[in-house]
Amino acid sequence: MRAVKFGGLVLAVSLGLGLGAVACKKPEGSQAELTSAQQQQASAPVKVQTAAVVVQPMPEYLTLTGTLRSSQESDVAADASGKVTATFVERGQAVKRGDTLAILDARGAAITATAMNAQTQLARAQLEQAQKECERVNALFKTGAISQAEFDRTNSQCTTTQWSAAAAAAQQQSAQKIVGDSVIRAPFAGIVGERFVNVGQYVQPQTKVVSLYAPDPLRLELTVPEANVGAIKPDMVVRYTVSSFGDQTFEGAVKFISPNIRPATRDLVVEALCPNADGKLKPGMFAVANLSVGEEKLASVPKNSVVTAESVSRVFVVVEKRIQERIVQLAGEKDGLVGIIAGVKSGENVVLQPGPDVRDGAQAL
């Protein structure tokens, strides 16, 4: 019995191992066939269209970096003292010139203005009386009815009264200005960047109330190295990009050129006016700008042969029926061609409209 059981055990184990071997065994040749298919696919010739690299004059650009700024921007001050009783704007709100930004408590100023108005009226009445007295004294002096001393004293009083009236009028105007300054208005049309005050806050004349920016046009401030200053001219077209909008290109024109080189940095500050009617661009954005400063002969390829991804530009060159991937440095564009500073040379052939099957090392048809 033991021998039978042992044999059965051996038989069962053998059967189990056999079944496992059958289950784990892969079809013969499957891995080899897969590898062979991948190799054939990888080495399959790729049908491409090519164009020759040519040398021709291409625009030469000066690449600069700069910052977009508002054509007008201001931290609007209160210009008066008092408690804020109302605010009318919020961050990002558009306002017109003269729109009310905030109001201060003007009751004290109004009382003072009323008192100054009364003082002015009194001074004017005194002046009118003094002028009549002076006219009477002048007539008496001409007839010899009064002495020279009496005449001089009366004229002196007339002059003093006249200056008193002028002082009262000036004080009245000052008081009225304070009343007017209690209504804080926008000095120009723009967008509110930030409101610095709230209702109930006491402000002084120098207190900032809001920051205000004029969004159109913007100014692109650029710094030009001393070696390139001679190429800068008024009204030069500036093409620039900002990181927020990828490769989208915006344009402006040079309008303001600093008269001096900055000694510390040996560069020149220039500003280009940039239209921004849609408000797409924002003050403070960093920009990379290109200024066309002439032409130079460069190796040039069709624009549709260049593939750009993550700020790296590539072309595919066919050499002895093999495709080579080249990283290239681009220059200007003209008539559908792109200038290449480095990466290809005249006479080579580049692949047009390279698709995903075009890769380094592939055979070209």
Secondary structure as GFF3:
##gff-version 3
##sequence-region A 1 365
A	DSSP	alpha_helix	2	24	.	.	.	ID=ss1
A	DSSP	alpha_helix	30	42	.	.	.	ID=ss2
A	DSSP	beta_strand	50	52	.	.	.	ID=ss3
A	DSSP	beta_strand	54	77	.	.	.	ID=ss4
A	DSSP	beta_strand	82	87	.	.	.	ID=ss5
A	DSSP	beta_strand	94	95	.	.	.	ID=ss6
A	DSSP	beta_strand	100	104	.	.	.	ID=ss7
A	DSSP	alpha_helix	107	143	.	.	.	ID=ss8
A	DSSP	alpha_helix	148	181	.	.	.	ID=ss9
A	DSSP	beta_strand	183	185	.	.	.	ID=ss10
A	DSSP	beta_strand	190	195	.	.	.	ID=ss11
A	DSSP	beta_strand	202	203	.	.	.	ID=ss12
A	DSSP	beta_strand	208	225	.	.	.	ID=ss13
A	DSSP	three_ten_helix	226	231	.	.	.	ID=ss14
A	DSSP	beta_strand	237	242	.	.	.	ID=ss15
A	DSSP	three_ten_helix	243	245	.	.	.	ID=ss16
A	DSSP	beta_strand	250	257	.	.	.	ID=ss17
A	DSSP	beta_strand	267	274	.	.	.	ID=ss18
A	DSSP	beta_strand	286	302	.	.	.	ID=ss19
A	DSSP	three_ten_helix	303	305	.	.	.	ID=ss20
A	DSSP	beta_strand	307	309	.	.	.	ID=ss21
A	DSSP	beta_strand	312	319	.	.	.	ID=ss22
A	DSSP	beta_strand	322	334	.	.	.	ID=ss23
A	DSSP	beta_strand	337	342	.	.	.	ID=ss24
A	DSSP	beta_strand	349	351	.	.	.	ID=ss25
###
